[in-house]
Structure formats: C-alpha cells, structure tokens
Amino acid sequence: MPRHSYRERDYTFGQLMLKLRSSIGLTQAGLAALLGVTRRAVGEWEGGSNYPKAEHFKHVIELCVQQHVFAPEREEEQIRALWKTAHQRVLLDESWLASPHAGRKRIA
C-alpha cells in the first residue's frame, strides 16, 4: 500500500495571514500583485499549507505598519512574535526592524 506524506496545516498561521491581509484592505489577488507572487501562493499561506519567503513576509509586515495594524506601543514586540509564528528560515533582521522603512517611524 503506497504511503502519502501530507504536511500538517498550520491553521493558526493561516488565520493570522487572513486577518493581516483583511486589515490592510487587500484581496488575495491584490496582495499577490503587490508582492509579485501568485494568488494561489497567498491562498496557501492563508490555508496554512505554506509560509511566505522572508522578503515577501517583510513586505506584508511593512504594509501592516503603514496601515497601523499593530498597536503603536507594542509594534516591535508584535512583529517579532509574528515572525516567529511564520517559521521563517532566517532570523528577523533587527536592523531592518529598527530602521524607518516603509514610512515606519522609529520606535524609541
């Protein structure tokens, strides 16, 4: 009998991605176009079957910062927690986080 290997879905992450996308007011196709990925890729993230690459995830975070999705007094803390949740293969670049990127004010 053949064995099929299915990865478990990360529904928690998928729901988080859906919430973030909704918070910034984009459709799956709209977010995909901004990131230069397919709508299917965004759907896989939201379905919990895949994670975005670090550069795409950074862009999502920047869009969230621009739209004030994170609590201002807890922005960096929430971004660090979000990064961990996304199971990125690279560590969060602390210099990127501290920089005034994408219209983000430096948090003192």
RAMODA-V573468 format. One record per residue. N is the residue number from 1. RES is the residue in one small letter. OMEGA is omega as a letter, one per 30 degrees, with the letter a starting at -180 (999 if undefined). D_CENTER is the distance of its C-alpha to the mean C-alpha in whole Angstrom. Layout:
n=N res=RES omega=OMEGA d_center=D_CENTER
n=N res=RES omega=OMEGA d_center=D_CENTER
//
This chain:
n=1 res=m omega=a d_center=39
n=2 res=p omega=l d_center=36
n=3 res=r omega=l d_center=32
n=4 res=h omega=a d_center=29
n=5 res=s omega=l d_center=26
n=6 res=y omega=l d_center=23
n=7 res=r omega=l d_center=20
n=8 res=e omega=l d_center=19
n=9 res=r omega=l d_center=16
n=10 res=d omega=a d_center=14
n=11 res=y omega=l d_center=14
n=12 res=t omega=l d_center=13
n=13 res=f omega=l d_center=9
n=14 res=g omega=l d_center=10
n=15 res=q omega=l d_center=11
n=16 res=l omega=l d_center=8
n=17 res=m omega=l d_center=6
n=18 res=l omega=l d_center=9
n=19 res=k omega=l d_center=10
n=20 res=l omega=a d_center=7
n=21 res=r omega=l d_center=9
n=22 res=s omega=a d_center=12
n=23 res=s omega=l d_center=12
n=24 res=i omega=l d_center=12
n=25 res=g omega=a d_center=14
n=26 res=l omega=l d_center=13
n=27 res=t omega=l d_center=14
n=28 res=q omega=a d_center=13
n=29 res=a omega=l d_center=15
n=30 res=g omega=l d_center=15
n=31 res=l omega=l d_center=11
n=32 res=a omega=a d_center=12
n=33 res=a omega=l d_center=15
n=34 res=l omega=a d_center=13
n=35 res=l omega=a d_center=11
n=36 res=g omega=l d_center=14
n=37 res=v omega=l d_center=13
n=38 res=t omega=l d_center=15
n=39 res=r omega=l d_center=15
n=40 res=r omega=l d_center=15
n=41 res=a omega=l d_center=12
n=42 res=v omega=l d_center=10
n=43 res=g omega=l d_center=13
n=44 res=e omega=l d_center=12
n=45 res=w omega=a d_center=9
n=46 res=e omega=l d_center=10
n=47 res=g omega=l d_center=13
n=48 res=g omega=a d_center=12
n=49 res=s omega=a d_center=14
n=50 res=n omega=l d_center=12
n=51 res=y omega=l d_center=8
n=52 res=p omega=l d_center=7
n=53 res=k omega=a d_center=9
n=54 res=a omega=a d_center=9
n=55 res=e omega=l d_center=10
n=56 res=h omega=a d_center=7
n=57 res=f omega=l d_center=4
n=58 res=k omega=a d_center=7
n=59 res=h omega=l d_center=8
n=60 res=v omega=l d_center=5
n=61 res=i omega=l d_center=6
n=62 res=e omega=l d_center=9
n=63 res=l omega=l d_center=9
n=64 res=c omega=l d_center=9
n=65 res=v omega=l d_center=11
n=66 res=q omega=a d_center=14
n=67 res=q omega=l d_center=14
n=68 res=h omega=l d_center=14
n=69 res=v omega=a d_center=12
n=70 res=f omega=l d_center=12
n=71 res=a omega=a d_center=16
n=72 res=p omega=a d_center=18
n=73 res=e omega=a d_center=20
n=74 res=r omega=a d_center=17
n=75 res=e omega=a d_center=14
n=76 res=e omega=l d_center=14
n=77 res=e omega=a d_center=15
n=78 res=q omega=l d_center=12
n=79 res=i omega=l d_center=9
n=80 res=r omega=l d_center=11
n=81 res=a omega=l d_center=11
n=82 res=l omega=a d_center=7
n=83 res=w omega=l d_center=7
n=84 res=k omega=a d_center=10
n=85 res=t omega=a d_center=9
n=86 res=a omega=l d_center=7
n=87 res=h omega=l d_center=11
n=88 res=q omega=a d_center=10
n=89 res=r omega=l d_center=14
n=90 res=v omega=l d_center=14
n=91 res=l omega=l d_center=14
n=92 res=l omega=l d_center=12
n=93 res=d omega=a d_center=14
n=94 res=e omega=l d_center=16
n=95 res=s omega=l d_center=18
n=96 res=w omega=a d_center=15
n=97 res=l omega=a d_center=14
n=98 res=a omega=a d_center=17
n=99 res=s omega=l d_center=18
n=100 res=p omega=a d_center=18
n=101 res=h omega=l d_center=16
n=102 res=a omega=l d_center=15
n=103 res=g omega=a d_center=18
n=104 res=r omega=l d_center=16
n=105 res=k omega=l d_center=19
n=106 res=r omega=l d_center=20
n=107 res=i omega=a d_center=20
n=108 res=a omega=999 d_center=24
//
